[in-house]
């Protein structure tokens, strides 16, 4: 079968343990593009981070960011976006504060938190990053300060190594209307507007590009990737993916440190 589009998650999928794209994977992506296949980054990351990696790979294709809350076209114009309702933002922060959990949230191009945690800042802006690639961090005291500025908020991330605390939070979040809840790592919970998912944004993009779902490959490793694996004609789990994703996928490839993405492109596209 001739596939026309491949949607690739970033962390734990495209990127290896050093947050790098291997040379083999770069070559495979380049060759896929030369064959006219759309190579789409579909990530939970902030838009600027996704754009940086897209530029590194010399991709001239749309990008799905913030778990599907924002989609841009090949010219970096926003063509789809869904933010969290303002009253819901306050409800979510009150719940997190009651559970004494660290969290931050995404705007289009920056992130906000009421706590300064150096490890988190360094994740978004690692040592050696170019000034133009740095992602702005905003420290706030009162969430009303942010809400009253009419800033669009696209995604919350709650982080804690105590999985029981995260489970309790997740159970209570289910009672909040108009939100979608997922996870991209074992120590986090992520919240977006109800209709937001990688799968829904991938569906929207395919309609724009006139690509049927049967012509799509989607590759991921975690819960926030399940919706796009479900939508795609071929859903692929990384070898390092969690067990739920592995059992759900049509195919399991090698790990992100063993060029699992390149393996799929070489087998099904090249």
Secondary structure, DSSP 8 states (H G I E B T S, - for coil): ----EEEE-TBTTTB-TTS---HHHHHHHHHHHHTT-EEEEE-SS-HHHHHHHHHHTT--S-EEEGGGTEEE-TTS-EEEE----HHHHHHHHHHHHHTT-EEEEE-SSEEEESS--HHHHHHHS-TT--GGG--EEEE-S-HHHHHTTT----EEEEE-S-HHHHHHHHHHHTTSTTEEEE-SSTTEEEEEETT--HHHHHHHHHHHHT--GGGEEEEESSGGGHHHHHHSSEEEE-TTS-HHHHHHSSEE---TTTTHHHHHHHHHT-
